[in-house]
Amino acid sequence: MAGRNAIPRTRRNFLKASASSVAAAALTPWLKAAQLGPSSQVNFTGPDSLRAHALGHGLLYGAAVDPALLDVEGMAAGNTADPYTLLVANQANILVAENAMKWGPLRPTPATFDFAPADRLMRFAALAGQRVRGHNLCWHEGLPDWFKTTATRDNARLLLVEHIQTVAGRYRGQLHSWDVVNEAVEPKDGRPDGLRNSPWLGLMGPDYIELAFQTAAIADPAAKLAYNDYGIELDTPDQTAKRGAVMMLLRRLKARNVPIHAVGVQSHLMANGPQPGVGLLNFIREARKMGLDVYITELDVNTRGLEGGPEAQDYAVAQVYRKYLGLVLPEPNVPIALTWGITNAHTPLNELNMEWAKREDGARQRPLPFDDNMGAAPAFTALRNAIDSSRPSVAAPASAPGIDPSTLYQPFRVQGSPGTSPGTTPPPSKLPPPPRVR
């Protein structure tokens, strides 16, 4: 989770409902009907899915996932019955890794990379006919332990460039977009430019942001390149100031012809308290004037301070989904909405022992479109209705095409990647002269 140190999770048994079940519609020939065990009577598979409704309105709906929880082998064999795997395959047409593409998981040592989890996600998405977003190439958190003792002013530039060349180059031409730089703005740090006092800033100066985008554009020219941040949705004084600082950064990048195509608005919202309004709407419209798309990248709704039981949580969360997505999705430069997770069974809000994630009554939070039993929560209906009312319907194919085996992801060899022979990534085009460090 951007903005928070989410921890990796191991595969665990899912709750199975013993009552009525709904058969999953076949998206492709391999995806057979399966029992999902919903806790409600809302139809949510096949033409009733978020995936189908988003496609019908020219949008992408997606979710953050942990590749370790996905039954990729069963999917490839055409016989998976895993509820979580089927839910992700049915509902999303774009995915993002929670942690698998961050520096920490990818780089166990300065000289080696572990691409196995990220490759697993790519394989899953290829089988399901889904797009993938990369998250992220440069962030002040999620760095491996060795970074503090290894990175210096002398080698930080090389570390960043080599990392982006290797990671973005590995998936060249196969990703929808990359969060190139993540959370680089923090007005409270007191800099005139609004930038965060991060390790990257301290080692390289403010031009690390431009260098990251320039390197990513060469490593993967087909990917949309985004700047991603949190705490810019509300019209509170702090978030208004941060939103202004993010806009200032975007204007600087555009003025210097830095290759940037979108800005990600993370959207970790609260069930009670202020909600997004005219400030965010104006931000989205200003981004459009600059030729930038706006991606809703990490939507969930925190109910930590909300009183009441499960029904009260569900109602409040659904209201936030309805109002927020009803505000932003009609904007023509908002083509994507992703939730940070898809089911309450797997969300950092229920898995991290942190103050911002714990309810005083000890109850589990209910921040996502599907409940602990993989059934549709009220937020699902609110999300689907917001998609339907966001823009006119578009023509959709009569049936989902089969997957061409030649298009399935086939990773090439990279030094240090487990399960592969030693090799190197293809050399990228020559980088432009590095910008001067101020």
C-alpha positions as a Markdown table, in Angstrom:
| # | Residue | x | y | z |
|---|---|---|---|---|
| 1 | Met | 0.0 | 0.0 | 0.0 |
| 2 | Ala | 1.5 | 3.3 | -1.0 |
| 3 | Gly | 1.9 | 5.5 | 2.0 |
| 4 | Arg | 2.0 | 2.6 | 4.4 |
| 5 | Asn | 4.4 | -0.3 | 4.8 |
| 6 | Ala | 2.1 | -3.2 | 3.9 |
| 7 | Ile | 3.5 | -6.5 | 4.8 |
| 8 | Pro | 3.6 | -9.6 | 2.6 |
| 9 | Arg | 1.1 | -12.3 | 3.3 |
| 10 | Thr | 1.1 | -16.1 | 3.0 |
| 11 | Arg | -1.6 | -18.1 | 1.4 |
| 12 | Arg | -4.4 | -18.9 | 3.9 |
| 13 | Asn | -7.7 | -20.8 | 3.8 |
| 14 | Phe | -10.7 | -18.8 | 2.8 |
| 15 | Leu | -14.0 | -18.8 | 4.5 |
| 16 | Lys | -16.5 | -21.0 | 2.6 |
| 17 | Ala | -20.2 | -20.2 | 2.7 |
| 18 | Ser | -22.5 | -23.2 | 3.1 |
| 19 | Ala | -25.6 | -21.6 | 1.9 |
| 20 | Ser | -26.7 | -20.5 | -1.6 |
| 21 | Ser | -24.0 | -20.0 | -4.2 |
| 22 | Val | -23.6 | -18.4 | -7.6 |
| 23 | Ala | -21.9 | -19.9 | -10.6 |
| 24 | Ala | -19.1 | -17.7 | -12.1 |
| 25 | Ala | -19.6 | -16.9 | -15.7 |
| 26 | Ala | -17.0 | -18.1 | -18.2 |
| 27 | Leu | -14.9 | -15.1 | -19.2 |
| 28 | Thr | -12.6 | -17.3 | -21.4 |
| 29 | Pro | -12.7 | -21.0 | -22.3 |
| 30 | Trp | -10.6 | -22.0 | -19.3 |
| 31 | Leu | -12.7 | -20.2 | -16.7 |
| 32 | Lys | -15.3 | -22.8 | -15.7 |
| 33 | Ala | -18.3 | -22.2 | -13.5 |
| 34 | Ala | -17.5 | -22.4 | -9.8 |
| 35 | Gln | -19.2 | -21.9 | -6.5 |
| 36 | Leu | -18.3 | -18.5 | -5.0 |
| 37 | Gly | -20.5 | -18.7 | -1.9 |
| 38 | Pro | -21.8 | -15.1 | -1.7 |
| 39 | Ser | -23.3 | -13.7 | 1.5 |
| 40 | Ser | -25.9 | -11.7 | -0.4 |
| 41 | Gln | -28.3 | -12.3 | -3.3 |
| 42 | Val | -26.7 | -9.7 | -5.6 |
| 43 | Asn | -25.7 | -11.1 | -8.9 |
| 44 | Phe | -22.1 | -10.1 | -9.6 |
| 45 | Thr | -20.7 | -12.5 | -12.1 |
| 46 | Gly | -20.5 | -12.5 | -15.9 |
| 47 | Pro | -22.5 | -9.5 | -17.3 |
| 48 | Asp | -23.3 | -8.4 | -13.8 |
| 49 | Ser | -19.6 | -8.1 | -12.8 |
| 50 | Leu | -17.6 | -4.9 | -12.3 |
| 51 | Arg | -15.4 | -5.9 | -15.1 |
| 52 | Ala | -18.3 | -6.2 | -17.6 |
| 53 | His | -19.9 | -2.9 | -16.5 |
| 54 | Ala | -16.6 | -1.0 | -16.7 |
| 55 | Leu | -15.9 | -2.4 | -20.1 |
| 56 | Gly | -19.4 | -1.3 | -21.2 |
| 57 | His | -18.7 | 2.3 | -20.2 |
| 58 | Gly | -15.1 | 2.5 | -21.6 |
| 59 | Leu | -13.5 | 2.3 | -18.1 |
| 60 | Leu | -11.1 | 0.0 | -16.4 |
| 61 | Tyr | -11.9 | -1.3 | -12.9 |
| 62 | Gly | -9.1 | -3.1 | -11.0 |
| 63 | Ala | -7.7 | -4.1 | -7.7 |
| 64 | Ala | -4.4 | -4.6 | -5.8 |
| 65 | Val | -3.6 | -8.2 | -5.3 |
| 66 | Asp | -1.0 | -10.4 | -3.6 |
| 67 | Pro | 0.2 | -12.9 | -6.3 |
| 68 | Ala | 0.8 | -15.5 | -3.6 |
| 69 | Leu | -2.9 | -15.8 | -3.0 |
| 70 | Leu | -3.7 | -16.6 | -6.7 |
| 71 | Asp | -4.1 | -20.1 | -8.0 |
| 72 | Val | -2.2 | -19.5 | -11.2 |
| 73 | Glu | -1.5 | -23.1 | -11.8 |
| 74 | Gly | -5.1 | -24.1 | -11.5 |
| 75 | Met | -6.1 | -21.3 | -13.8 |
| 76 | Ala | -3.5 | -22.4 | -16.4 |
| 77 | Ala | -4.9 | -25.9 | -16.2 |
| 78 | Gly | -8.5 | -24.7 | -16.4 |
| 79 | Asn | -9.7 | -26.2 | -13.2 |
| 80 | Thr | -9.3 | -23.7 | -10.4 |
| 81 | Ala | -12.0 | -23.6 | -7.8 |
| 82 | Asp | -10.3 | -21.1 | -5.5 |
| 83 | Pro | -12.9 | -18.4 | -4.6 |
| 84 | Tyr | -10.4 | -15.5 | -4.4 |
| 85 | Thr | -8.7 | -16.4 | -7.7 |
| 86 | Leu | -12.1 | -16.6 | -9.5 |
| 87 | Leu | -13.3 | -13.3 | -7.9 |
| 88 | Val | -10.2 | -11.4 | -9.1 |
| 89 | Ala | -10.5 | -13.0 | -12.6 |
| 90 | Asn | -14.2 | -12.2 | -12.9 |
| 91 | Gln | -14.3 | -8.7 | -11.5 |
| 92 | Ala | -11.1 | -6.9 | -12.6 |
| 93 | Asn | -9.8 | -5.9 | -16.0 |
| 94 | Ile | -6.7 | -4.3 | -14.6 |
| 95 | Leu | -4.5 | -5.4 | -11.7 |
| 96 | Val | -1.7 | -3.9 | -9.6 |
| 97 | Ala | 0.7 | -5.7 | -7.2 |
| 98 | Glu | 0.3 | -4.7 | -3.5 |
| 99 | Asn | 4.0 | -5.2 | -2.9 |
| 100 | Ala | 5.6 | -7.5 | -5.5 |
| 101 | Met | 6.9 | -4.7 | -7.7 |
| 102 | Lys | 8.3 | -2.5 | -4.9 |
| 103 | Trp | 12.0 | -2.2 | -4.3 |
| 104 | Gly | 12.1 | -4.2 | -1.1 |
| 105 | Pro | 10.6 | -7.4 | -2.5 |
| 106 | Leu | 12.4 | -7.1 | -5.9 |
| 107 | Arg | 15.9 | -6.5 | -4.6 |
| 108 | Pro | 17.1 | -8.8 | -1.9 |
| 109 | Thr | 20.7 | -7.6 | -2.5 |
| 110 | Pro | 22.1 | -4.6 | -4.4 |
| 111 | Ala | 23.2 | -7.0 | -7.2 |
| 112 | Thr | 20.2 | -9.4 | -7.5 |
| 113 | Phe | 16.6 | -9.3 | -8.3 |
| 114 | Asp | 13.7 | -11.6 | -7.3 |
| 115 | Phe | 11.1 | -11.4 | -10.0 |
| 116 | Ala | 9.2 | -14.5 | -9.1 |
| 117 | Pro | 6.1 | -12.9 | -7.4 |
| 118 | Ala | 5.9 | -10.1 | -10.1 |
| 119 | Asp | 6.2 | -12.7 | -12.8 |
| 120 | Arg | 3.4 | -14.7 | -11.2 |
| 121 | Leu | 1.1 | -11.7 | -11.3 |
| 122 | Met | 2.0 | -11.1 | -15.0 |
| 123 | Arg | 1.2 | -14.8 | -15.8 |
| 124 | Phe | -2.2 | -14.6 | -14.0 |
| 125 | Ala | -3.2 | -11.4 | -15.8 |
| 126 | Ala | -2.2 | -12.9 | -19.2 |
| 127 | Leu | -4.4 | -15.9 | -18.5 |
| 128 | Ala | -7.3 | -13.8 | -17.3 |
| 129 | Gly | -7.0 | -11.3 | -20.2 |
| 130 | Gln | -6.3 | -8.4 | -17.8 |
| 131 | Arg | -4.0 | -5.4 | -17.9 |
| 132 | Val | -1.4 | -4.7 | -15.2 |
| 133 | Arg | -0.2 | -1.5 | -13.6 |
| 134 | Gly | 3.3 | -1.3 | -12.2 |
| 135 | His | 3.7 | 0.0 | -8.6 |
| 136 | Asn | 6.3 | 1.5 | -8.1 |
| 137 | Leu | 9.7 | 2.5 | -9.4 |
| 138 | Cys | 10.8 | 5.2 | -7.0 |
| 139 | Trp | 9.5 | 5.6 | -3.4 |
| 140 | His | 10.9 | 6.7 | -0.1 |
| 141 | Glu | 9.4 | 3.8 | 1.7 |
| 142 | Gly | 9.5 | 0.1 | 0.8 |
| 143 | Leu | 13.2 | 0.2 | 0.3 |
| 144 | Pro | 15.3 | -2.9 | 1.1 |
| 145 | Asp | 17.3 | -2.9 | 4.3 |
| 146 | Trp | 20.6 | -2.7 | 2.4 |
| 147 | Phe | 19.7 | 0.6 | 0.9 |
| 148 | Lys | 20.6 | 2.7 | 4.0 |
| 149 | Thr | 24.2 | 1.3 | 4.2 |
| 150 | Thr | 24.8 | 1.0 | 0.4 |
| 151 | Ala | 23.3 | 4.0 | -1.3 |
| 152 | Thr | 25.5 | 7.1 | -1.3 |
| 153 | Arg | 25.6 | 10.4 | -3.1 |
| 154 | Asp | 28.1 | 8.8 | -5.5 |
| 155 | Asn | 26.1 | 5.8 | -6.5 |
| 156 | Ala | 22.4 | 6.7 | -5.9 |
| 157 | Arg | 21.9 | 7.9 | -9.4 |
| 158 | Leu | 23.3 | 4.7 | -10.8 |
| 159 | Leu | 21.2 | 2.6 | -8.4 |
| 160 | Leu | 18.0 | 4.4 | -9.5 |
| 161 | Val | 18.7 | 4.2 | -13.2 |
| 162 | Glu | 19.8 | 0.6 | -13.2 |
| 163 | His | 16.7 | -0.4 | -11.1 |
| 164 | Ile | 14.3 | 1.3 | -13.5 |
| 165 | Gln | 16.1 | 0.0 | -16.6 |
| 166 | Thr | 16.0 | -3.6 | -15.2 |
| 167 | Val | 12.4 | -3.6 | -13.8 |
| 168 | Ala | 10.6 | -1.5 | -16.4 |
| 169 | Gly | 12.7 | -3.1 | -19.1 |
| 170 | Arg | 11.7 | -6.6 | -18.0 |
| 171 | Tyr | 8.1 | -5.9 | -18.6 |
| 172 | Arg | 8.6 | -3.6 | -21.6 |
| 173 | Gly | 5.5 | -3.3 | -23.7 |
| 174 | Gln | 3.4 | -5.4 | -21.3 |
| 175 | Leu | 2.2 | -2.9 | -18.7 |
| 176 | His | -0.6 | -0.4 | -19.0 |
| 177 | Ser | 1.2 | 2.1 | -16.8 |
| 178 | Trp | 3.8 | 2.6 | -14.1 |
| 179 | Asp | 3.7 | 4.6 | -10.9 |
| 180 | Val | 7.1 | 6.0 | -11.6 |
| 181 | Val | 7.5 | 8.3 | -8.6 |
| 182 | Asn | 5.4 | 7.7 | -5.5 |
| 183 | Glu | 4.6 | 10.2 | -2.7 |
| 184 | Ala | 7.4 | 12.7 | -3.4 |
| 185 | Val | 5.4 | 15.7 | -2.0 |
| 186 | Glu | 5.1 | 16.8 | 1.6 |
| 187 | Pro | 4.5 | 20.5 | 2.3 |
| 188 | Lys | 5.0 | 19.9 | 6.0 |
| 189 | Asp | 8.7 | 19.3 | 5.4 |
| 190 | Gly | 9.0 | 23.0 | 4.7 |
| 191 | Arg | 10.7 | 23.2 | 1.4 |
| 192 | Pro | 9.7 | 26.0 | -1.1 |
| 193 | Asp | 9.1 | 23.4 | -3.8 |
| 194 | Gly | 6.9 | 21.3 | -1.6 |
| 195 | Leu | 9.0 | 18.1 | -2.0 |
| 196 | Arg | 9.4 | 15.5 | 0.7 |
| 197 | Asn | 12.7 | 15.2 | 2.5 |
| 198 | Ser | 13.2 | 11.6 | 1.3 |
| 199 | Pro | 16.3 | 9.5 | 0.9 |
| 200 | Trp | 16.2 | 10.1 | -2.8 |
| 201 | Leu | 16.1 | 13.9 | -2.4 |
| 202 | Gly | 18.9 | 13.8 | 0.1 |
| 203 | Leu | 21.1 | 11.7 | -2.1 |
| 204 | Met | 20.4 | 13.2 | -5.5 |
| 205 | Gly | 18.5 | 16.5 | -5.1 |
| 206 | Pro | 15.1 | 17.3 | -6.6 |
| 207 | Asp | 16.1 | 16.2 | -10.1 |
| 208 | Tyr | 15.7 | 12.5 | -9.2 |
| 209 | Ile | 12.1 | 12.9 | -10.2 |
| 210 | Glu | 12.9 | 13.9 | -13.7 |
| 211 | Leu | 15.6 | 11.3 | -14.0 |
| 212 | Ala | 13.1 | 8.6 | -12.9 |
| 213 | Phe | 10.6 | 9.6 | -15.6 |
| 214 | Gln | 13.1 | 10.0 | -18.3 |
| 215 | Thr | 14.6 | 6.5 | -17.6 |
| 216 | Ala | 11.2 | 4.9 | -17.4 |
| 217 | Ala | 10.2 | 6.4 | -20.7 |
| 218 | Ile | 13.2 | 4.8 | -22.4 |
| 219 | Ala | 12.9 | 1.5 | -20.6 |
| 220 | Asp | 9.2 | 1.1 | -21.6 |
| 221 | Pro | 8.0 | 3.6 | -24.2 |
| 222 | Ala | 4.6 | 2.0 | -24.4 |
| 223 | Ala | 3.6 | 2.4 | -20.7 |
| 224 | Lys | 1.7 | 5.4 | -19.4 |
| 225 | Leu | 3.9 | 7.1 | -16.7 |
| 226 | Ala | 2.2 | 8.4 | -13.6 |
| 227 | Tyr | 3.0 | 10.3 | -10.5 |
| 228 | Asn | 1.1 | 8.8 | -7.5 |
| 229 | Asp | 0.2 | 10.4 | -4.1 |
| 230 | Tyr | -2.2 | 10.3 | -1.2 |
| 231 | Gly | -3.8 | 12.9 | 1.0 |
| 232 | Ile | -4.9 | 15.2 | -1.8 |
| 233 | Glu | -8.6 | 14.3 | -2.0 |
| 234 | Leu | -10.2 | 16.5 | 0.6 |
| 235 | Asp | -10.7 | 20.3 | 1.0 |
| 236 | Thr | -9.1 | 20.4 | 4.4 |
| 237 | Pro | -6.3 | 23.0 | 4.9 |
| 238 | Asp | -3.6 | 20.3 | 4.9 |
| 239 | Gln | -4.9 | 18.4 | 1.9 |
| 240 | Thr | -5.6 | 21.6 | 0.0 |
| 241 | Ala | -2.0 | 22.6 | 0.5 |
| 242 | Lys | -0.6 | 19.2 | -0.5 |
| 243 | Arg | -2.9 | 19.1 | -3.6 |
| 244 | Gly | -1.5 | 22.5 | -4.6 |
| 245 | Ala | 2.1 | 21.3 | -4.1 |
| 246 | Val | 1.4 | 18.2 | -6.3 |
| 247 | Met | -0.1 | 20.5 | -9.0 |
| 248 | Met | 3.0 | 22.7 | -8.8 |
| 249 | Leu | 5.2 | 19.6 | -9.3 |
| 250 | Leu | 3.1 | 18.5 | -12.3 |
| 251 | Arg | 3.4 | 21.9 | -13.9 |
| 252 | Arg | 7.2 | 21.9 | -13.4 |
| 253 | Leu | 7.4 | 18.5 | -15.1 |
| 254 | Lys | 5.2 | 19.5 | -18.0 |
| 255 | Ala | 7.1 | 22.8 | -18.5 |
| 256 | Arg | 10.4 | 20.8 | -18.7 |
| 257 | Asn | 8.9 | 18.3 | -21.2 |
| 258 | Val | 9.3 | 15.4 | -18.8 |
| 259 | Pro | 7.4 | 12.4 | -20.1 |
| 260 | Ile | 4.5 | 12.1 | -17.7 |
| 261 | His | 1.0 | 11.0 | -18.7 |
| 262 | Ala | -1.1 | 10.7 | -15.6 |
| 263 | Val | -1.4 | 11.5 | -11.9 |
| 264 | Gly | -2.6 | 8.8 | -9.4 |
| 265 | Val | -5.0 | 9.9 | -6.6 |
| 266 | Gln | -4.7 | 7.1 | -4.1 |
| 267 | Ser | -8.1 | 7.7 | -2.4 |
| 268 | His | -7.7 | 6.2 | 1.1 |
| 269 | Leu | -10.8 | 7.7 | 2.4 |
| 270 | Met | -12.6 | 7.8 | 5.8 |
| 271 | Ala | -16.1 | 6.7 | 6.4 |
| 272 | Asn | -16.8 | 9.6 | 8.7 |
| 273 | Gly | -15.5 | 13.1 | 8.4 |
| 274 | Pro | -14.8 | 15.4 | 5.4 |
| 275 | Gln | -15.3 | 14.0 | 2.0 |
| 276 | Pro | -13.8 | 14.9 | -1.4 |
| 277 | Gly | -15.4 | 17.9 | -3.2 |
| 278 | Val | -14.8 | 20.8 | -5.5 |
| 279 | Gly | -11.1 | 21.1 | -4.8 |
| 280 | Leu | -10.4 | 17.6 | -6.2 |
| 281 | Leu | -12.8 | 18.2 | -9.1 |
| 282 | Asn | -10.9 | 21.4 | -10.0 |
| 283 | Phe | -7.6 | 19.5 | -9.7 |
| 284 | Ile | -8.8 | 16.8 | -12.1 |
| 285 | Arg | -9.9 | 19.4 | -14.6 |
| 286 | Glu | -6.6 | 21.3 | -14.4 |
| 287 | Ala | -4.8 | 18.0 | -15.0 |
| 288 | Arg | -6.9 | 17.5 | -18.1 |
| 289 | Lys | -5.9 | 21.0 | -19.4 |
| 290 | Met | -2.3 | 19.8 | -19.0 |
| 291 | Gly | -3.0 | 16.7 | -21.0 |
| 292 | Leu | -2.9 | 14.4 | -18.0 |
| 293 | Asp | -5.2 | 11.5 | -17.1 |
| 294 | Val | -6.2 | 11.0 | -13.4 |
| 295 | Tyr | -6.2 | 7.4 | -12.1 |
| 296 | Ile | -8.0 | 6.4 | -8.9 |
| 297 | Thr | -5.3 | 4.0 | -7.8 |
| 298 | Glu | -5.8 | 2.7 | -4.2 |
| 299 | Leu | -9.5 | 3.3 | -3.1 |
| 300 | Asp | -10.6 | 1.9 | 0.2 |
| 301 | Val | -12.7 | 3.3 | 3.0 |
| 302 | Asn | -11.4 | 3.3 | 6.6 |
| 303 | Thr | -14.1 | 2.8 | 9.3 |
| 304 | Arg | -11.8 | 3.0 | 12.3 |
| 305 | Gly | -13.7 | 5.9 | 13.9 |
| 306 | Leu | -17.2 | 4.9 | 12.8 |
| 307 | Glu | -19.6 | 3.7 | 15.5 |
| 308 | Gly | -22.0 | 0.8 | 15.0 |
| 309 | Gly | -21.9 | -2.8 | 13.8 |
| 310 | Pro | -21.4 | -4.4 | 10.4 |
| 311 | Glu | -24.5 | -2.9 | 8.9 |
| 312 | Ala | -23.5 | 0.6 | 9.9 |
| 313 | Gln | -20.1 | 0.0 | 8.4 |
| 314 | Asp | -21.5 | -1.3 | 5.1 |
| 315 | Tyr | -23.9 | 1.6 | 4.7 |
| 316 | Ala | -21.3 | 4.2 | 5.4 |
| 317 | Val | -18.7 | 2.6 | 3.1 |
| 318 | Ala | -21.2 | 2.3 | 0.3 |
| 319 | Gln | -22.2 | 5.9 | 0.7 |
| 320 | Val | -18.5 | 7.0 | 0.3 |
| 321 | Tyr | -18.1 | 4.8 | -2.9 |
| 322 | Arg | -21.3 | 6.2 | -4.3 |
| 323 | Lys | -20.6 | 9.9 | -3.7 |
| 324 | Tyr | -16.8 | 9.8 | -4.4 |
| 325 | Leu | -17.0 | 7.8 | -7.6 |
| 326 | Gly | -20.1 | 9.7 | -8.7 |
| 327 | Leu | -17.9 | 12.8 | -8.4 |
| 328 | Val | -14.8 | 11.7 | -10.2 |
| 329 | Leu | -15.8 | 9.1 | -12.8 |
| 330 | Pro | -17.8 | 11.4 | -15.0 |
| 331 | Glu | -14.7 | 13.4 | -15.7 |
| 332 | Pro | -13.4 | 12.3 | -19.2 |
| 333 | Asn | -9.8 | 12.1 | -18.1 |
| 334 | Val | -10.5 | 9.6 | -15.3 |
| 335 | Pro | -10.4 | 6.3 | -17.1 |
| 336 | Ile | -9.4 | 3.9 | -14.3 |
| 337 | Ala | -10.5 | 3.1 | -10.7 |
| 338 | Leu | -8.7 | 0.6 | -8.6 |
| 339 | Thr | -9.5 | -0.5 | -5.1 |
| 340 | Trp | -6.7 | -1.4 | -2.7 |
| 341 | Gly | -7.7 | -5.0 | -2.5 |
| 342 | Ile | -11.0 | -6.5 | -3.6 |
| 343 | Thr | -12.3 | -8.4 | -0.6 |
| 344 | Asn | -12.4 | -7.6 | 3.1 |
| 345 | Ala | -10.7 | -10.9 | 3.7 |
| 346 | His | -7.5 | -9.5 | 2.4 |
| 347 | Thr | -6.9 | -5.8 | 3.2 |
| 348 | Pro | -4.2 | -4.1 | 5.3 |
| 349 | Leu | -6.9 | -2.5 | 7.3 |
| 350 | Asn | -7.6 | -5.9 | 8.8 |
| 351 | Glu | -4.1 | -7.2 | 8.9 |
| 352 | Leu | -1.8 | -4.5 | 10.2 |
| 353 | Asn | -1.4 | -3.8 | 13.9 |
| 354 | Met | -1.4 | -0.1 | 13.5 |
| 355 | Glu | -3.5 | 2.6 | 15.1 |
| 356 | Trp | -4.9 | 3.8 | 11.8 |
| 357 | Ala | -6.1 | 0.3 | 11.0 |
| 358 | Lys | -7.7 | -0.8 | 14.3 |
| 359 | Arg | -11.3 | -0.2 | 15.4 |
| 360 | Glu | -11.8 | 0.4 | 19.1 |
| 361 | Asp | -14.5 | -2.3 | 19.2 |
| 362 | Gly | -12.1 | -4.9 | 17.7 |
| 363 | Ala | -14.4 | -5.6 | 14.8 |
| 364 | Arg | -13.0 | -6.2 | 11.3 |
| 365 | Gln | -13.1 | -3.3 | 8.9 |
| 366 | Arg | -15.3 | -3.6 | 5.8 |
| 367 | Pro | -13.6 | -1.2 | 3.3 |
| 368 | Leu | -13.9 | -3.1 | -0.1 |
| 369 | Pro | -16.6 | -4.2 | -2.6 |
| 370 | Phe | -16.6 | -7.8 | -1.5 |
| 371 | Asp | -17.0 | -9.3 | 2.0 |
| 372 | Asp | -15.0 | -11.9 | 3.9 |
| 373 | Asn | -17.0 | -14.7 | 2.2 |
| 374 | Met | -16.3 | -13.3 | -1.3 |
| 375 | Gly | -19.9 | -12.1 | -1.6 |
| 376 | Ala | -21.0 | -8.7 | -2.9 |
| 377 | Ala | -21.0 | -6.0 | -0.2 |
| 378 | Pro | -23.2 | -2.9 | -0.5 |
| 379 | Ala | -20.0 | -1.1 | -1.7 |
| 380 | Phe | -20.1 | -3.4 | -4.8 |
| 381 | Thr | -23.5 | -2.1 | -5.8 |
| 382 | Ala | -22.5 | 1.5 | -5.1 |
| 383 | Leu | -19.4 | 1.1 | -7.2 |
| 384 | Arg | -21.2 | -0.6 | -10.1 |
| 385 | Asn | -23.9 | 2.0 | -10.1 |
| 386 | Ala | -21.3 | 4.8 | -10.2 |
| 387 | Ile | -19.7 | 3.1 | -13.2 |
| 388 | Asp | -23.0 | 2.9 | -15.0 |
| 389 | Ser | -23.9 | 6.5 | -14.4 |
| 390 | Ser | -20.4 | 7.9 | -15.2 |
| 391 | Arg | -20.6 | 8.0 | -19.0 |
| 392 | Pro | -22.6 | 6.6 | -21.9 |
| 393 | Ser | -22.5 | 3.0 | -22.8 |
| 394 | Val | -20.0 | 1.8 | -25.4 |
| 395 | Ala | -20.2 | -1.1 | -27.8 |
| 396 | Ala | -18.8 | -4.3 | -26.3 |
| 397 | Pro | -17.9 | -7.6 | -28.1 |
| 398 | Ala | -20.7 | -10.2 | -28.0 |
| 399 | Ser | -18.4 | -12.6 | -26.1 |
| 400 | Ala | -15.0 | -12.5 | -24.6 |
| 401 | Pro | -12.3 | -13.8 | -27.0 |
| 402 | Gly | -10.2 | -16.7 | -26.1 |
| 403 | Ile | -6.6 | -16.2 | -25.0 |
| 404 | Asp | -4.0 | -16.6 | -27.7 |
| 405 | Pro | -1.2 | -18.7 | -26.1 |
| 406 | Ser | 1.4 | -16.6 | -28.0 |
| 407 | Thr | 0.4 | -13.6 | -26.0 |
| 408 | Leu | 1.0 | -15.2 | -22.6 |
| 409 | Tyr | 3.8 | -13.6 | -20.5 |
| 410 | Gln | 7.1 | -15.3 | -21.0 |
| 411 | Pro | 9.8 | -13.9 | -18.7 |
| 412 | Phe | 13.4 | -13.6 | -20.0 |
| 413 | Arg | 16.4 | -14.4 | -17.9 |
| 414 | Val | 17.7 | -11.8 | -15.5 |
| 415 | Gln | 20.7 | -12.1 | -13.2 |
| 416 | Gly | 19.6 | -13.1 | -9.7 |
| 417 | Ser | 16.0 | -14.0 | -10.6 |
| 418 | Pro | 15.2 | -17.3 | -8.8 |
| 419 | Gly | 14.5 | -20.2 | -11.1 |
| 420 | Thr | 16.3 | -18.7 | -14.1 |
| 421 | Ser | 19.8 | -19.0 | -15.6 |
| 422 | Pro | 22.1 | -16.1 | -15.3 |
| 423 | Gly | 21.5 | -13.4 | -18.0 |
| 424 | Thr | 21.1 | -9.8 | -18.4 |
| 425 | Thr | 18.3 | -7.5 | -19.5 |
| 426 | Pro | 18.5 | -6.1 | -23.0 |
| 427 | Pro | 20.3 | -2.8 | -23.0 |
| 428 | Pro | 18.0 | 0.3 | -23.2 |
| 429 | Ser | 18.6 | 3.2 | -25.6 |
| 430 | Lys | 21.2 | 5.6 | -24.5 |
| 431 | Leu | 20.0 | 7.8 | -21.6 |
| 432 | Pro | 20.0 | 11.6 | -22.0 |
| 433 | Pro | 22.8 | 13.4 | -20.1 |
| 434 | Pro | 21.9 | 13.3 | -16.4 |
| 435 | Pro | 20.3 | 16.5 | -15.0 |
| 436 | Arg | 22.5 | 18.6 | -12.8 |
| 437 | Val | 22.0 | 18.1 | -9.1 |
| 438 | Arg | 21.1 | 21.3 | -7.4 |
